[in-house]
Structures are given as C-alpha cells and as structure tokens.
C-alpha cells in the first residue's frame, strides 16, 4: 500500500517549509523515527523524522523547493 508523506507543520504558525536536504533516496528502507529530511521553517532548520515505515518509492519534492504544509513530499510503499 502507498503512503503519502506530507510536509509537516513544525510550528503553530507554519504555513510552508523549504525542503533543505533529503537524507534518503528512492529504494531506501525507513522506520518510524528515522531522520529522512531537513526542513527550513521561518525560524530554524529542523530534522524531519519519518511518521511511517516502508520503502521510499518516489520523492515528489526536490531539495530547495518550498511546499505548503500538508502537501505530499514523498511516497512510501509499506509492503502490504
């Protein structure tokens, strides 16, 4: 089953974030809590931990892109 990873809201007023760097690539196996990316908010660069487990099947946002909170940034296949 495909699971969408979305841009997280890392602060009450956060409306968008810039994906600074991916720490994974397509095909990487991830677990809940793995640091998969670095996201810049208006105040800091924050490590983004995976909310799910599985294998990264597609990266939808390139490093340097700014994305609204809640928009998909990657797809994970959970093997089910």
mmCIF file of the N, C-alpha and C atoms, coordinates in Angstrom:
data_MODEL
# 
_entry.id   MODEL 
# 
loop_
_atom_site.group_PDB 
_atom_site.id 
_atom_site.type_symbol 
_atom_site.label_atom_id 
_atom_site.label_alt_id 
_atom_site.label_comp_id 
_atom_site.label_asym_id 
_atom_site.label_entity_id 
_atom_site.label_seq_id 
_atom_site.pdbx_PDB_ins_code 
_atom_site.Cartn_x 
_atom_site.Cartn_y 
_atom_site.Cartn_z 
_atom_site.occupancy 
_atom_site.B_iso_or_equiv 
_atom_site.pdbx_formal_charge 
_atom_site.auth_seq_id 
_atom_site.auth_comp_id 
_atom_site.auth_asym_id 
_atom_site.auth_atom_id 
_atom_site.pdbx_PDB_model_num 
ATOM 1   N N  . UNK A 1 1  ? 0.831  -1.173 0.000  1.00 0.00 ? 1  UNK A N  1 
ATOM 2   C CA . UNK A 1 1  ? 0.000  0.000  0.000  1.00 0.00 ? 1  UNK A CA 1 
ATOM 3   C C  . UNK A 1 1  ? 0.887  1.251  0.000  1.00 0.00 ? 1  UNK A C  1 
ATOM 4   N N  . UNK A 1 2  ? 0.467  2.237  -0.756 1.00 0.00 ? 2  UNK A N  1 
ATOM 5   C CA . UNK A 1 2  ? 1.204  3.501  -0.827 1.00 0.00 ? 2  UNK A CA 1 
ATOM 6   C C  . UNK A 1 2  ? 0.776  4.436  0.291  1.00 0.00 ? 2  UNK A C  1 
ATOM 7   N N  . UNK A 1 3  ? 1.764  5.065  0.909  1.00 0.00 ? 3  UNK A N  1 
ATOM 8   C CA . UNK A 1 3  ? 1.519  6.043  1.971  1.00 0.00 ? 3  UNK A CA 1 
ATOM 9   C C  . UNK A 1 3  ? 2.194  7.347  1.563  1.00 0.00 ? 3  UNK A C  1 
ATOM 10  N N  . UNK A 1 4  ? 1.447  8.438  1.632  1.00 0.00 ? 4  UNK A N  1 
ATOM 11  C CA . UNK A 1 4  ? 2.000  9.758  1.320  1.00 0.00 ? 4  UNK A CA 1 
ATOM 12  C C  . UNK A 1 4  ? 2.635  10.342 2.575  1.00 0.00 ? 4  UNK A C  1 
ATOM 13  N N  . UNK A 1 5  ? 3.851  10.813 2.438  1.00 0.00 ? 5  UNK A N  1 
ATOM 14  C CA . UNK A 1 5  ? 4.479  11.608 3.488  1.00 0.00 ? 5  UNK A CA 1 
ATOM 15  C C  . UNK A 1 5  ? 4.257  13.057 3.073  1.00 0.00 ? 5  UNK A C  1 
ATOM 16  N N  . UNK A 1 6  ? 3.726  13.848 3.991  1.00 0.00 ? 6  UNK A N  1 
ATOM 17  C CA . UNK A 1 6  ? 3.398  15.238 3.674  1.00 0.00 ? 6  UNK A CA 1 
ATOM 18  C C  . UNK A 1 6  ? 4.297  16.205 4.434  1.00 0.00 ? 6  UNK A C  1 
ATOM 19  N N  . UNK A 1 7  ? 4.327  17.444 3.943  1.00 0.00 ? 7  UNK A N  1 
ATOM 20  C CA . UNK A 1 7  ? 5.084  18.491 4.632  1.00 0.00 ? 7  UNK A CA 1 
ATOM 21  C C  . UNK A 1 7  ? 4.470  18.675 6.011  1.00 0.00 ? 7  UNK A C  1 
ATOM 22  N N  . UNK A 1 8  ? 5.267  18.480 7.062  1.00 0.00 ? 8  UNK A N  1 
ATOM 23  C CA . UNK A 1 8  ? 4.727  18.592 8.417  1.00 0.00 ? 8  UNK A CA 1 
ATOM 24  C C  . UNK A 1 8  ? 4.560  20.050 8.849  1.00 0.00 ? 8  UNK A C  1 
ATOM 25  N N  . UNK A 1 9  ? 3.700  20.250 9.824  1.00 0.00 ? 9  UNK A N  1 
ATOM 26  C CA . UNK A 1 9  ? 3.571  21.566 10.445 1.00 0.00 ? 9  UNK A CA 1 
ATOM 27  C C  . UNK A 1 9  ? 4.453  21.546 11.684 1.00 0.00 ? 9  UNK A C  1 
ATOM 28  N N  . UNK A 1 10 ? 5.575  22.245 11.636 1.00 0.00 ? 10 UNK A N  1 
ATOM 29  C CA . UNK A 1 10 ? 6.570  22.200 12.701 1.00 0.00 ? 10 UNK A CA 1 
ATOM 30  C C  . UNK A 1 10 ? 6.516  23.418 13.605 1.00 0.00 ? 10 UNK A C  1 
ATOM 31  N N  . UNK A 1 11 ? 5.393  24.064 13.607 1.00 0.00 ? 11 UNK A N  1 
ATOM 32  C CA . UNK A 1 11 ? 5.168  25.221 14.457 1.00 0.00 ? 11 UNK A CA 1 
ATOM 33  C C  . UNK A 1 11 ? 3.755  25.707 14.234 1.00 0.00 ? 11 UNK A C  1 
ATOM 34  N N  . UNK A 1 12 ? 3.186  26.325 15.233 1.00 0.00 ? 12 UNK A N  1 
ATOM 35  C CA . UNK A 1 12 ? 1.789  26.739 15.179 1.00 0.00 ? 12 UNK A CA 1 
ATOM 36  C C  . UNK A 1 12 ? 1.488  27.624 13.976 1.00 0.00 ? 12 UNK A C  1 
ATOM 37  N N  . UNK A 1 13 ? 2.379  28.543 13.658 1.00 0.00 ? 13 UNK A N  1 
ATOM 38  C CA . UNK A 1 13 ? 2.150  29.500 12.577 1.00 0.00 ? 13 UNK A CA 1 
ATOM 39  C C  . UNK A 1 13 ? 2.723  29.051 11.230 1.00 0.00 ? 13 UNK A C  1 
ATOM 40  N N  . UNK A 1 14 ? 3.350  27.888 11.184 1.00 0.00 ? 14 UNK A N  1 
ATOM 41  C CA . UNK A 1 14 ? 3.992  27.430 9.949  1.00 0.00 ? 14 UNK A CA 1 
ATOM 42  C C  . UNK A 1 14 ? 2.951  27.141 8.868  1.00 0.00 ? 14 UNK A C  1 
ATOM 43  N N  . UNK A 1 15 ? 3.114  27.765 7.717  1.00 0.00 ? 15 UNK A N  1 
ATOM 44  C CA . UNK A 1 15 ? 2.211  27.568 6.574  1.00 0.00 ? 15 UNK A CA 1 
ATOM 45  C C  . UNK A 1 15 ? 2.909  26.833 5.427  1.00 0.00 ? 15 UNK A C  1 
ATOM 46  N N  . UNK A 1 16 ? 4.256  26.939 5.392  1.00 0.00 ? 16 UNK A N  1 
ATOM 47  C CA . UNK A 1 16 ? 5.049  26.275 4.359  1.00 0.00 ? 16 UNK A CA 1 
ATOM 48  C C  . UNK A 1 16 ? 6.450  26.044 4.891  1.00 0.00 ? 16 UNK A C  1 
ATOM 49  N N  . UNK A 1 17 ? 7.162  25.143 4.243  1.00 0.00 ? 17 UNK A N  1 
ATOM 50  C CA . UNK A 1 17 ? 8.537  24.868 4.615  1.00 0.00 ? 17 UNK A CA 1 
ATOM 51  C C  . UNK A 1 17 ? 9.368  24.608 3.379  1.00 0.00 ? 17 UNK A C  1 
ATOM 52  N N  . UNK A 1 18 ? 10.658 24.816 3.498  1.00 0.00 ? 18 UNK A N  1 
ATOM 53  C CA . UNK A 1 18 ? 11.581 24.539 2.396  1.00 0.00 ? 18 UNK A CA 1 
ATOM 54  C C  . UNK A 1 18 ? 12.330 23.261 2.705  1.00 0.00 ? 18 UNK A C  1 
ATOM 55  N N  . UNK A 1 19 ? 12.263 22.311 1.780  1.00 0.00 ? 19 UNK A N  1 
ATOM 56  C CA . UNK A 1 19 ? 12.984 21.064 1.953  1.00 0.00 ? 19 UNK A CA 1 
ATOM 57  C C  . UNK A 1 19 ? 14.455 21.344 1.648  1.00 0.00 ? 19 UNK A C  1 
ATOM 58  N N  . UNK A 1 20 ? 15.274 21.369 2.669  1.00 0.00 ? 20 UNK A N  1 
ATOM 59  C CA . UNK A 1 20 ? 16.686 21.721 2.527  1.00 0.00 ? 20 UNK A CA 1 
ATOM 60  C C  . UNK A 1 20 ? 17.481 20.549 1.963  1.00 0.00 ? 20 UNK A C  1 
ATOM 61  N N  . UNK A 1 21 ? 17.235 19.347 2.503  1.00 0.00 ? 21 UNK A N  1 
ATOM 62  C CA . UNK A 1 21 ? 18.057 18.193 2.134  1.00 0.00 ? 21 UNK A CA 1 
ATOM 63  C C  . UNK A 1 21 ? 17.298 16.905 2.433  1.00 0.00 ? 21 UNK A C  1 
ATOM 64  N N  . UNK A 1 22 ? 17.361 15.960 1.502  1.00 0.00 ? 22 UNK A N  1 
ATOM 65  C CA . UNK A 1 22 ? 16.874 14.603 1.755  1.00 0.00 ? 22 UNK A CA 1 
ATOM 66  C C  . UNK A 1 22 ? 18.015 13.783 2.340  1.00 0.00 ? 22 UNK A C  1 
ATOM 67  N N  . UNK A 1 23 ? 17.736 12.973 3.343  1.00 0.00 ? 23 UNK A N  1 
ATOM 68  C CA . UNK A 1 23 ? 18.720 12.057 3.915  1.00 0.00 ? 23 UNK A CA 1 
ATOM 69  C C  . UNK A 1 23 ? 18.493 10.634 3.412  1.00 0.00 ? 23 UNK A C  1 
ATOM 70  N N  . UNK A 1 24 ? 17.550 10.484 2.487  1.00 0.00 ? 24 UNK A N  1 
ATOM 71  C CA . UNK A 1 24 ? 17.203 9.177  1.917  1.00 0.00 ? 24 UNK A CA 1 
ATOM 72  C C  . UNK A 1 24 ? 17.135 9.333  0.399  1.00 0.00 ? 24 UNK A C  1 
ATOM 73  N N  . UNK A 1 25 ? 16.964 8.196  -0.285 1.00 0.00 ? 25 UNK A N  1 
ATOM 74  C CA . UNK A 1 25 ? 16.749 8.224  -1.728 1.00 0.00 ? 25 UNK A CA 1 
ATOM 75  C C  . UNK A 1 25 ? 15.720 7.155  -2.066 1.00 0.00 ? 25 UNK A C  1 
ATOM 76  N N  . UNK A 1 26 ? 15.279 7.117  -3.314 1.00 0.00 ? 26 UNK A N  1 
ATOM 77  C CA . UNK A 1 26 ? 14.325 6.098  -3.740 1.00 0.00 ? 26 UNK A CA 1 
ATOM 78  C C  . UNK A 1 26 ? 14.931 4.722  -3.479 1.00 0.00 ? 26 UNK A C  1 
ATOM 79  N N  . UNK A 1 27 ? 14.142 3.836  -2.885 1.00 0.00 ? 27 UNK A N  1 
ATOM 80  C CA . UNK A 1 27 ? 14.599 2.487  -2.557 1.00 0.00 ? 27 UNK A CA 1 
ATOM 81  C C  . UNK A 1 27 ? 15.064 2.316  -1.125 1.00 0.00 ? 27 UNK A C  1 
ATOM 82  N N  . UNK A 1 28 ? 15.262 3.420  -0.402 1.00 0.00 ? 28 UNK A N  1 
ATOM 83  C CA . UNK A 1 28 ? 15.715 3.352  0.984  1.00 0.00 ? 28 UNK A CA 1 
ATOM 84  C C  . UNK A 1 28 ? 14.607 2.791  1.870  1.00 0.00 ? 28 UNK A C  1 
ATOM 85  N N  . UNK A 1 29 ? 14.959 1.835  2.727  1.00 0.00 ? 29 UNK A N  1 
ATOM 86  C CA . UNK A 1 29 ? 14.033 1.311  3.738  1.00 0.00 ? 29 UNK A CA 1 
ATOM 87  C C  . UNK A 1 29 ? 14.082 2.257  4.929  1.00 0.00 ? 29 UNK A C  1 
ATOM 88  N N  . UNK A 1 30 ? 12.903 2.681  5.391  1.00 0.00 ? 30 UNK A N  1 
ATOM 89  C CA . UNK A 1 30 ? 12.841 3.590  6.533  1.00 0.00 ? 30 UNK A CA 1 
ATOM 90  C C  . UNK A 1 30 ? 11.972 2.995  7.633  1.00 0.00 ? 30 UNK A C  1 
ATOM 91  N N  . UNK A 1 31 ? 12.225 3.449  8.854  1.00 0.00 ? 31 UNK A N  1 
ATOM 92  C CA . UNK A 1 31 ? 11.431 3.079  10.019 1.00 0.00 ? 31 UNK A CA 1 
ATOM 93  C C  . UNK A 1 31 ? 10.891 4.346  10.660 1.00 0.00 ? 31 UNK A C  1 
ATOM 94  N N  . UNK A 1 32 ? 9.856  4.200  11.465 1.00 0.00 ? 32 UNK A N  1 
ATOM 95  C CA . UNK A 1 32 ? 9.311  5.341  12.183 1.00 0.00 ? 32 UNK A CA 1 
ATOM 96  C C  . UNK A 1 32 ? 10.417 5.951  13.040 1.00 0.00 ? 32 UNK A C  1 
ATOM 97  N N  . UNK A 1 33 ? 10.579 7.262  12.936 1.00 0.00 ? 33 UNK A N  1 
ATOM 98  C CA . UNK A 1 33 ? 11.585 7.969  13.720 1.00 0.00 ? 33 UNK A CA 1 
ATOM 99  C C  . UNK A 1 33 ? 12.903 8.209  13.007 1.00 0.00 ? 33 UNK A C  1 
ATOM 100 N N  . UNK A 1 34 ? 13.128 7.546  11.858 1.00 0.00 ? 34 UNK A N  1 
ATOM 101 C CA . UNK A 1 34 ? 14.348 7.818  11.091 1.00 0.00 ? 34 UNK A CA 1 
ATOM 102 C C  . UNK A 1 34 ? 14.321 9.253  10.577 1.00 0.00 ? 34 UNK A C  1 
ATOM 103 N N  . UNK A 1 35 ? 15.446 9.938  10.650 1.00 0.00 ? 35 UNK A N  1 
ATOM 104 C CA . UNK A 1 35 ? 15.533 11.297 10.105 1.00 0.00 ? 35 UNK A CA 1 
ATOM 105 C C  . UNK A 1 35 ? 15.654 11.164 8.597  1.00 0.00 ? 35 UNK A C  1 
ATOM 106 N N  . UNK A 1 36 ? 14.607 11.621 7.884  1.00 0.00 ? 36 UNK A N  1 
ATOM 107 C CA . UNK A 1 36 ? 14.593 11.443 6.434  1.00 0.00 ? 36 UNK A CA 1 
ATOM 108 C C  . UNK A 1 36 ? 14.882 12.728 5.661  1.00 0.00 ? 36 UNK A C  1 
ATOM 109 N N  . UNK A 1 37 ? 14.733 13.879 6.330  1.00 0.00 ? 37 UNK A N  1 
ATOM 110 C CA . UNK A 1 37 ? 14.953 15.148 5.634  1.00 0.00 ? 37 UNK A CA 1 
ATOM 111 C C  . UNK A 1 37 ? 15.250 16.261 6.630  1.00 0.00 ? 37 UNK A C  1 
ATOM 112 N N  . UNK A 1 38 ? 15.721 17.379 6.081  1.00 0.00 ? 38 UNK A N  1 
ATOM 113 C CA . UNK A 1 38 ? 15.882 18.605 6.857  1.00 0.00 ? 38 UNK A CA 1 
ATOM 114 C C  . UNK A 1 38 ? 14.968 19.642 6.234  1.00 0.00 ? 38 UNK A C  1 
ATOM 115 N N  . UNK A 1 39 ? 14.160 20.289 7.077  1.00 0.00 ? 39 UNK A N  1 
ATOM 116 C CA . UNK A 1 39 ? 13.180 21.261 6.604  1.00 0.00 ? 39 UNK A CA 1 
ATOM 117 C C  . UNK A 1 39 ? 13.442 22.601 7.274  1.00 0.00 ? 39 UNK A C  1 
ATOM 118 N N  . UNK A 1 40 ? 13.441 23.656 6.449  1.00 0.00 ? 40 UNK A N  1 
ATOM 119 C CA . UNK A 1 40 ? 13.648 25.007 6.969  1.00 0.00 ? 40 UNK A CA 1 
ATOM 120 C C  . UNK A 1 40 ? 12.297 25.676 7.175  1.00 0.00 ? 40 UNK A C  1 
ATOM 121 N N  . UNK A 1 41 ? 12.082 26.157 8.386  1.00 0.00 ? 41 UNK A N  1 
ATOM 122 C CA . UNK A 1 41 ? 10.898 26.952 8.699  1.00 0.00 ? 41 UNK A CA 1 
ATOM 123 C C  . UNK A 1 41 ? 11.336 28.413 8.705  1.00 0.00 ? 41 UNK A C  1 
ATOM 124 N N  . UNK A 1 42 ? 10.451 29.298 9.106  1.00 0.00 ? 42 UNK A N  1 
ATOM 125 C CA . UNK A 1 42 ? 10.854 30.705 9.156  1.00 0.00 ? 42 UNK A CA 1 
ATOM 126 C C  . UNK A 1 42 ? 11.807 30.997 10.306 1.00 0.00 ? 42 UNK A C  1 
ATOM 127 N N  . UNK A 1 43 ? 12.009 30.010 11.201 1.00 0.00 ? 43 UNK A N  1 
ATOM 128 C CA . UNK A 1 43 ? 12.855 30.232 12.374 1.00 0.00 ? 43 UNK A CA 1 
ATOM 129 C C  . UNK A 1 43 ? 14.099 29.353 12.453 1.00 0.00 ? 43 UNK A C  1 
ATOM 130 N N  . UNK A 1 44 ? 14.061 28.160 11.836 1.00 0.00 ? 44 UNK A N  1 
ATOM 131 C CA . UNK A 1 44 ? 15.183 27.224 12.009 1.00 0.00 ? 44 UNK A CA 1 
ATOM 132 C C  . UNK A 1 44 ? 15.139 26.125 10.953 1.00 0.00 ? 44 UNK A C  1 
ATOM 133 N N  . UNK A 1 45 ? 16.236 25.372 10.868 1.00 0.00 ? 45 UNK A N  1 
ATOM 134 C CA . UNK A 1 45 ? 16.268 24.151 10.072 1.00 0.00 ? 45 UNK A CA 1 
ATOM 135 C C  . UNK A 1 45 ? 16.071 22.994 11.047 1.00 0.00 ? 45 UNK A C  1 
ATOM 136 N N  . UNK A 1 46 ? 15.074 22.156 10.755 1.00 0.00 ? 46 UNK A N  1 
ATOM 137 C CA . UNK A 1 46 ? 14.654 21.109 11.672 1.00 0.00 ? 46 UNK A CA 1 
ATOM 138 C C  . UNK A 1 46 ? 14.752 19.749 10.985 1.00 0.00 ? 46 UNK A C  1 
ATOM 139 N N  . UNK A 1 47 ? 15.208 18.742 11.734 1.00 0.00 ? 47 UNK A N  1 
ATOM 140 C CA . UNK A 1 47 ? 15.229 17.374 11.205 1.00 0.00 ? 47 UNK A CA 1 
ATOM 141 C C  . UNK A 1 47 ? 13.801 16.836 11.187 1.00 0.00 ? 47 UNK A C  1 
ATOM 142 N N  . UNK A 1 48 ? 13.419 16.203 10.077 1.00 0.00 ? 48 UNK A N  1 
ATOM 143 C CA . UNK A 1 48 ? 12.088 15.628 9.933  1.00 0.00 ? 48 UNK A CA 1 
ATOM 144 C C  . UNK A 1 48 ? 12.194 14.116 10.046 1.00 0.00 ? 48 UNK A C  1 
ATOM 145 N N  . UNK A 1 49 ? 11.513 13.564 11.044 1.00 0.00 ? 49 UNK A N  1 
ATOM 146 C CA . UNK A 1 49 ? 11.527 12.124 11.285 1.00 0.00 ? 49 UNK A CA 1 
ATOM 147 C C  . UNK A 1 49 ? 10.362 11.454 10.566 1.00 0.00 ? 49 UNK A C  1 
ATOM 148 N N  . UNK A 1 50 ? 10.608 10.270 10.053 1.00 0.00 ? 50 UNK A N  1 
ATOM 149 C CA . UNK A 1 50 ? 9.581  9.530  9.329  1.00 0.00 ? 50 UNK A CA 1 
ATOM 150 C C  . UNK A 1 50 ? 8.403  9.191  10.239 1.00 0.00 ? 50 UNK A C  1 
ATOM 151 N N  . UNK A 1 51 ? 7.180  9.443  9.750  1.00 0.00 ? 51 UNK A N  1 
ATOM 152 C CA . UNK A 1 51 ? 5.996  9.077  10.511 1.00 0.00 ? 51 UNK A CA 1 
ATOM 153 C C  . UNK A 1 51 ? 5.526  7.651  10.213 1.00 0.00 ? 51 UNK A C  1 
ATOM 154 N N  . UNK A 1 52 ? 6.245  6.951  9.317  1.00 0.00 ? 52 UNK A N  1 
ATOM 155 C CA . UNK A 1 52 ? 5.822  5.623  8.891  1.00 0.00 ? 52 UNK A CA 1 
ATOM 156 C C  . UNK A 1 52 ? 7.033  4.753  8.576  1.00 0.00 ? 52 UNK A C  1 
ATOM 157 N N  . UNK A 1 53 ? 6.776  3.488  8.246  1.00 0.00 ? 53 UNK A N  1 
ATOM 158 C CA . UNK A 1 53 ? 7.872  2.600  7.839  1.00 0.00 ? 53 UNK A CA 1 
ATOM 159 C C  . UNK A 1 53 ? 7.572  2.040  6.459  1.00 0.00 ? 53 UNK A C  1 
ATOM 160 N N  . UNK A 1 54 ? 8.615  1.612  5.781  1.00 0.00 ? 54 UNK A N  1 
ATOM 161 C CA . UNK A 1 54 ? 8.469  1.047  4.442  1.00 0.00 ? 54 UNK A CA 1 
ATOM 162 C C  . UNK A 1 54 ? 9.648  1.414  3.571  1.00 0.00 ? 54 UNK A C  1 
ATOM 163 N N  . UNK A 1 55 ? 9.427  1.380  2.261  1.00 0.00 ? 55 UNK A N  1 
ATOM 164 C CA . UNK A 1 55 ? 10.476 1.698  1.289  1.00 0.00 ? 55 UNK A CA 1 
ATOM 165 C C  . UNK A 1 55 ? 10.058 2.930  0.498  1.00 0.00 ? 55 UNK A C  1 
ATOM 166 N N  . UNK A 1 56 ? 10.980 3.883  0.384  1.00 0.00 ? 56 UNK A N  1 
ATOM 167 C CA . UNK A 1 56 ? 10.703 5.092  -0.393 1.00 0.00 ? 56 UNK A CA 1 
ATOM 168 C C  . UNK A 1 56 ? 10.540 4.697  -1.858 1.00 0.00 ? 56 UNK A C  1 
ATOM 169 N N  . UNK A 1 57 ? 9.363  4.977  -2.432 1.00 0.00 ? 57 UNK A N  1 
ATOM 170 C CA . UNK A 1 57 ? 9.137  4.631  -3.831 1.00 0.00 ? 57 UNK A CA 1 
ATOM 171 C C  . UNK A 1 57 ? 9.214  5.838  -4.758 1.00 0.00 ? 57 UNK A C  1 
ATOM 172 N N  . UNK A 1 58 ? 8.963  7.030  -4.212 1.00 0.00 ? 58 UNK A N  1 
ATOM 173 C CA . UNK A 1 58 ? 9.048  8.219  -5.047 1.00 0.00 ? 58 UNK A CA 1 
ATOM 174 C C  . UNK A 1 58 ? 9.276  9.450  -4.177 1.00 0.00 ? 58 UNK A C  1 
ATOM 175 N N  . UNK A 1 59 ? 10.164 10.320 -4.623 1.00 0.00 ? 59 UNK A N  1 
ATOM 176 C CA . UNK A 1 59 ? 10.390 11.614 -3.985 1.00 0.00 ? 59 UNK A CA 1 
ATOM 177 C C  . UNK A 1 59 ? 9.713  12.651 -4.872 1.00 0.00 ? 59 UNK A C  1 
ATOM 178 N N  . UNK A 1 60 ? 8.771  13.396 -4.303 1.00 0.00 ? 60 UNK A N  1 
ATOM 179 C CA . UNK A 1 60 ? 7.954  14.332 -5.066 1.00 0.00 ? 60 UNK A CA 1 
ATOM 180 C C  . UNK A 1 60 ? 8.471  15.760 -5.041 1.00 0.00 ? 60 UNK A C  1 
ATOM 181 N N  . UNK A 1 61 ? 9.353  16.083 -4.089 1.00 0.00 ? 61 UNK A N  1 
ATOM 182 C CA . UNK A 1 61 ? 9.854  17.443 -3.910 1.00 0.00 ? 61 UNK A CA 1 
ATOM 183 C C  . UNK A 1 61 ? 11.375 17.402 -3.884 1.00 0.00 ? 61 UNK A C  1 
ATOM 184 N N  . UNK A 1 62 ? 11.977 18.228 -4.696 1.00 0.00 ? 62 UNK A N  1 
ATOM 185 C CA . UNK A 1 62 ? 13.436 18.309 -4.737 1.00 0.00 ? 62 UNK A CA 1 
ATOM 186 C C  . UNK A 1 62 ? 13.952 19.233 -3.643 1.00 0.00 ? 62 UNK A C  1 
ATOM 187 N N  . UNK A 1 63 ? 15.186 19.010 -3.236 1.00 0.00 ? 63 UNK A N  1 
ATOM 188 C CA . UNK A 1 63 ? 15.826 19.901 -2.261 1.00 0.00 ? 63 UNK A CA 1 
ATOM 189 C C  . UNK A 1 63 ? 15.794 21.327 -2.804 1.00 0.00 ? 63 UNK A C  1 
ATOM 190 N N  . UNK A 1 64 ? 15.474 22.263 -1.925 1.00 0.00 ? 64 UNK A N  1 
ATOM 191 C CA . UNK A 1 64 ? 15.404 23.667 -2.303 1.00 0.00 ? 64 UNK A CA 1 
ATOM 192 C C  . UNK A 1 64 ? 13.997 24.159 -2.583 1.00 0.00 ? 64 UNK A C  1 
ATOM 193 N N  . UNK A 1 65 ? 13.048 23.239 -2.764 1.00 0.00 ? 65 UNK A N  1 
ATOM 194 C CA . UNK A 1 65 ? 11.674 23.633 -3.048 1.00 0.00 ? 65 UNK A CA 1 
ATOM 195 C C  . UNK A 1 65 ? 10.919 23.985 -1.767 1.00 0.00 ? 65 UNK A C  1 
ATOM 196 N N  . UNK A 1 66 ? 10.041 24.969 -1.871 1.00 0.00 ? 66 UNK A N  1 
ATOM 197 C CA . UNK A 1 66 ? 9.167  25.358 -0.771 1.00 0.00 ? 66 UNK A CA 1 
ATOM 198 C C  . UNK A 1 66 ? 7.790  24.756 -1.026 1.00 0.00 ? 66 UNK A C  1 
ATOM 199 N N  . UNK A 1 67 ? 7.217  24.163 0.035  1.00 0.00 ? 67 UNK A N  1 
ATOM 200 C CA . UNK A 1 67 ? 5.968  23.419 -0.092 1.00 0.00 ? 67 UNK A CA 1 
ATOM 201 C C  . UNK A 1 67 ? 5.025  23.812 1.039  1.00 0.00 ? 67 UNK A C  1 
ATOM 202 N N  . UNK A 1 68 ? 3.738  23.914 0.726  1.00 0.00 ? 68 UNK A N  1 
ATOM 203 C CA . UNK A 1 68 ? 2.729  24.197 1.742  1.00 0.00 ? 68 UNK A CA 1 
ATOM 204 C C  . UNK A 1 68 ? 2.599  23.025 2.701  1.00 0.00 ? 68 UNK A C  1 
ATOM 205 N N  . UNK A 1 69 ? 2.314  23.307 3.965  1.00 0.00 ? 69 UNK A N  1 
ATOM 206 C CA . UNK A 1 69 ? 2.056  22.275 4.967  1.00 0.00 ? 69 UNK A CA 1 
ATOM 207 C C  . UNK A 1 69 ? 0.915  21.388 4.473  1.00 0.00 ? 69 UNK A C  1 
ATOM 208 N N  . UNK A 1 70 ? 1.094  20.078 4.616  1.00 0.00 ? 70 UNK A N  1 
ATOM 209 C CA . UNK A 1 70 ? 0.065  19.120 4.233  1.00 0.00 ? 70 UNK A CA 1 
ATOM 210 C C  . UNK A 1 70 ? 0.168  18.598 2.815  1.00 0.00 ? 70 UNK A C  1 
ATOM 211 N N  . UNK A 1 71 ? 1.002  19.207 1.979  1.00 0.00 ? 71 UNK A N  1 
ATOM 212 C CA . UNK A 1 71 ? 1.178  18.745 0.599  1.00 0.00 ? 71 UNK A CA 1 
ATOM 213 C C  . UNK A 1 71 ? 2.133  17.555 0.578  1.00 0.00 ? 71 UNK A C  1 
ATOM 214 N N  . UNK A 1 72 ? 1.927  16.589 -0.320 1.00 0.00 ? 72 UNK A N  1 
ATOM 215 C CA . UNK A 1 72 ? 2.798  15.409 -0.397 1.00 0.00 ? 72 UNK A CA 1 
ATOM 216 C C  . UNK A 1 72 ? 4.231  15.773 -0.788 1.00 0.00 ? 72 UNK A C  1 
ATOM 217 N N  . UNK A 1 73 ? 5.198  15.110 -0.121 1.00 0.00 ? 73 UNK A N  1 
ATOM 218 C CA . UNK A 1 73 ? 6.608  15.327 -0.467 1.00 0.00 ? 73 UNK A CA 1 
ATOM 219 C C  . UNK A 1 73 ? 7.292  14.018 -0.882 1.00 0.00 ? 73 UNK A C  1 
ATOM 220 N N  . UNK A 1 74 ? 6.722  12.869 -0.480 1.00 0.00 ? 74 UNK A N  1 
ATOM 221 C CA . UNK A 1 74 ? 7.307  11.573 -0.851 1.00 0.00 ? 74 UNK A CA 1 
ATOM 222 C C  . UNK A 1 74 ? 6.237  10.498 -0.718 1.00 0.00 ? 74 UNK A C  1 
ATOM 223 N N  . UNK A 1 75 ? 6.488  9.352  -1.386 1.00 0.00 ? 75 UNK A N  1 
ATOM 224 C CA . UNK A 1 75 ? 5.593  8.199  -1.296 1.00 0.00 ? 75 UNK A CA 1 
ATOM 225 C C  . UNK A 1 75 ? 6.381  7.014  -0.776 1.00 0.00 ? 75 UNK A C  1 
ATOM 226 N N  . UNK A 1 76 ? 5.776  6.288  0.169  1.00 0.00 ? 76 UNK A N  1 
ATOM 227 C CA . UNK A 1 76 ? 6.382  5.105  0.777  1.00 0.00 ? 76 UNK A CA 1 
ATOM 228 C C  . UNK A 1 76 ? 5.490  3.898  0.490  1.00 0.00 ? 76 UNK A C  1 
ATOM 229 N N  . UNK A 1 77 ? 6.102  2.777  0.134  1.00 0.00 ? 77 UNK A N  1 
ATOM 230 C CA . UNK A 1 77 ? 5.370  1.512  -0.001 1.00 0.00 ? 77 UNK A CA 1 
ATOM 231 C C  . UNK A 1 77 ? 5.601  0.729  1.280  1.00 0.00 ? 77 UNK A C  1 
ATOM 232 N N  . UNK A 1 78 ? 4.529  0.339  1.938  1.00 0.00 ? 78 UNK A N  1 
ATOM 233 C CA . UNK A 1 78 ? 4.670  -0.362 3.223  1.00 0.00 ? 78 UNK A CA 1 
ATOM 234 C C  . UNK A 1 78 ? 4.699  -1.875 3.085  1.00 0.00 ? 78 UNK A C  1 
ATOM 235 N N  . UNK A 1 79 ? 4.600  -2.394 1.865  1.00 0.00 ? 79 UNK A N  1 
ATOM 236 C CA . UNK A 1 79 ? 4.712  -3.840 1.651  1.00 0.00 ? 79 UNK A CA 1 
ATOM 237 C C  . UNK A 1 79 ? 3.414  -4.601 1.805  1.00 0.00 ? 79 UNK A C  1 
ATOM 238 N N  . UNK A 1 80 ? 2.329  -3.915 2.073  1.00 0.00 ? 80 UNK A N  1 
ATOM 239 C CA . UNK A 1 80 ? 1.032  -4.603 2.225  1.00 0.00 ? 80 UNK A CA 1 
ATOM 240 C C  . UNK A 1 80 ? 0.230  -4.522 0.957  1.00 0.00 ? 80 UNK A C  1 
# 
